[in-house]
């Protein structure tokens, strides 16, 4: 975890190390096969875009590129529904990402779940939903605790 941009804010990893370790364990499970790797990176990036988490955007864009994601798809991810660069299955996931990340406004419409279910089984949907929830949790900690990416 990088240094906080707000000196007076806590560091989650040192202030609550047991909670931090458990969240890391869930994230490691997800990235190790709980969710398709391509989807995992798209989820992390889109959730972080919506939440405005610069720390997570920096980290996950680098990880996505290292895993083979193209720069072009990362560049247009915020406009995923306006391009053919994403498959119908990926678009169903990204719509679900937006609904759950904005759950207070959007709820979780049945039509979006049904679109997801056209491409994924219940186990995959559960993993996708958990990945969305985890990224939202990480974003809230990073933004709330003033995390900032290190300059490279």
C-alpha positions as CSV (number, residue, x, y, z in Angstrom):
1,X,0.0,0.0,0.0
2,X,1.4,3.4,-1.0
3,X,1.7,6.4,1.2
4,X,-1.4,8.4,1.9
5,X,-1.7,11.8,0.4
6,X,-3.3,13.0,3.6
7,X,-0.8,12.6,6.4
8,X,-3.5,12.6,9.1
9,X,-5.3,9.6,7.5
10,X,-4.8,6.0,8.7
11,X,-3.1,3.3,6.8
12,X,-5.5,0.4,6.5
13,X,-2.8,-2.2,6.2
14,X,-1.1,-1.2,9.5
15,X,-4.1,0.1,11.4
16,X,-6.2,-3.0,10.8
17,X,-3.7,-5.7,9.5
18,X,-6.1,-8.7,10.1
19,X,-8.9,-7.1,8.1
20,X,-6.4,-6.1,5.4
21,X,-5.0,-9.6,5.1
22,X,-8.5,-11.1,4.8
23,X,-9.4,-8.7,2.0
24,X,-6.1,-9.5,0.2
25,X,-6.9,-13.2,0.5
26,X,-10.3,-12.8,-1.2
27,X,-8.7,-10.6,-3.9
28,X,-6.0,-13.2,-4.4
29,X,-8.6,-16.0,-4.8
30,X,-10.5,-13.9,-7.3
31,X,-7.4,-13.1,-9.4
32,X,-6.2,-16.8,-9.2
33,X,-9.2,-18.1,-11.0
34,X,-12.4,-17.0,-9.1
35,X,-13.1,-14.8,-12.2
36,X,-11.8,-15.0,-15.8
37,X,-8.6,-12.9,-15.8
38,X,-9.7,-10.6,-18.6
39,X,-13.0,-9.9,-16.9
40,X,-11.2,-9.4,-13.5
41,X,-9.1,-6.6,-15.0
42,X,-12.1,-4.9,-16.7
43,X,-14.1,-5.1,-13.5
44,X,-11.2,-3.5,-11.5
45,X,-10.7,-0.8,-14.0
46,X,-14.3,0.2,-14.6
47,X,-15.2,0.2,-10.9
48,X,-12.2,2.4,-10.2
49,X,-13.1,4.7,-13.0
50,X,-16.6,5.2,-11.6
51,X,-15.3,5.7,-8.1
52,X,-12.5,8.1,-9.2
53,X,-9.8,6.0,-7.5
54,X,-6.5,7.1,-9.0
55,X,-4.5,4.7,-6.9
56,X,-6.4,1.7,-8.1
57,X,-6.6,2.9,-11.7
58,X,-2.8,3.2,-11.8
59,X,-2.2,-0.2,-10.3
60,X,-4.9,-2.1,-12.2
61,X,-4.1,-0.5,-15.6
62,X,-0.5,-1.7,-15.2
63,X,-1.6,-5.2,-14.2
64,X,-4.1,-5.4,-17.0
65,X,-1.5,-4.5,-19.6
66,X,0.9,-7.0,-18.1
67,X,-1.8,-9.7,-18.4
68,X,-2.2,-8.9,-22.1
69,X,-5.0,-6.3,-22.1
70,X,-4.7,-3.8,-24.9
71,X,-4.1,-0.2,-24.3
72,X,-6.9,0.6,-26.8
73,X,-9.5,-1.2,-24.7
74,X,-8.3,0.4,-21.6
75,X,-8.4,3.8,-23.3
76,X,-12.1,3.4,-24.3
77,X,-13.3,1.4,-21.3
78,X,-15.3,4.4,-19.9
79,X,-17.3,4.3,-23.2
80,X,-17.6,0.5,-23.4
81,X,-21.2,0.6,-24.5
82,X,-20.3,2.8,-27.5
83,X,-17.7,0.5,-29.1
84,X,-17.5,-3.0,-30.6
85,X,-14.1,-3.6,-28.9
86,X,-15.9,-5.5,-26.1
87,X,-17.8,-8.7,-26.6
88,X,-21.5,-9.0,-25.7
89,X,-20.5,-11.1,-22.6
90,X,-18.0,-8.4,-21.5
91,X,-20.7,-5.7,-22.0
92,X,-23.1,-7.7,-19.8
93,X,-20.4,-7.7,-17.1
94,X,-19.7,-4.0,-17.5
95,X,-23.4,-3.1,-17.3
96,X,-23.6,-5.2,-14.0
97,X,-20.4,-3.4,-12.8
98,X,-22.1,0.0,-13.3
99,X,-25.4,-1.1,-11.7
100,X,-23.7,-2.6,-8.6
101,X,-21.2,0.2,-8.2
102,X,-24.1,2.7,-8.3
103,X,-26.4,0.4,-6.5
104,X,-28.0,3.2,-4.5
105,X,-29.2,4.8,-7.8
106,X,-29.4,1.9,-10.2
107,X,-30.4,-1.0,-7.9
108,X,-29.7,-4.3,-9.6
109,X,-32.2,-4.6,-12.4
110,X,-33.4,-8.0,-13.4
111,X,-32.8,-7.3,-17.1
112,X,-29.1,-6.8,-16.4
113,X,-28.9,-10.0,-14.4
114,X,-30.7,-11.8,-17.2
115,X,-28.2,-10.5,-19.7
116,X,-25.4,-11.7,-17.5
117,X,-27.0,-15.1,-17.2
118,X,-27.1,-15.5,-21.0
119,X,-23.3,-15.7,-20.9
120,X,-22.3,-17.0,-17.4
121,X,-23.5,-19.7,-15.0
122,X,-24.4,-19.0,-11.3
123,X,-20.8,-19.7,-10.1
124,X,-19.3,-17.2,-12.5
125,X,-22.0,-14.6,-11.7
126,X,-21.3,-15.0,-8.0
127,X,-17.5,-14.5,-8.7
128,X,-18.2,-11.5,-10.9
129,X,-20.4,-10.0,-8.3
130,X,-17.9,-10.6,-5.5
131,X,-15.1,-9.1,-7.7
132,X,-17.3,-5.9,-8.1
133,X,-18.0,-5.8,-4.4
134,X,-14.3,-6.2,-3.5
135,X,-13.1,-3.5,-5.9
136,X,-15.7,-1.1,-4.5
137,X,-14.4,-1.9,-1.0
138,X,-10.7,-1.3,-2.1
139,X,-11.7,1.9,-3.8
140,X,-13.5,3.2,-0.7
141,X,-10.5,2.5,1.4
142,X,-8.0,4.0,-1.0
143,X,-10.1,7.1,-1.6
144,X,-11.2,7.4,2.0
145,X,-7.7,7.1,3.3
146,X,-6.2,9.4,0.7
147,X,-4.1,6.8,-1.2
148,X,-2.2,8.2,-4.2
149,X,-0.2,6.4,-6.9
150,X,3.5,6.8,-6.7
151,X,5.0,8.8,-9.5
152,X,6.9,6.6,-12.0
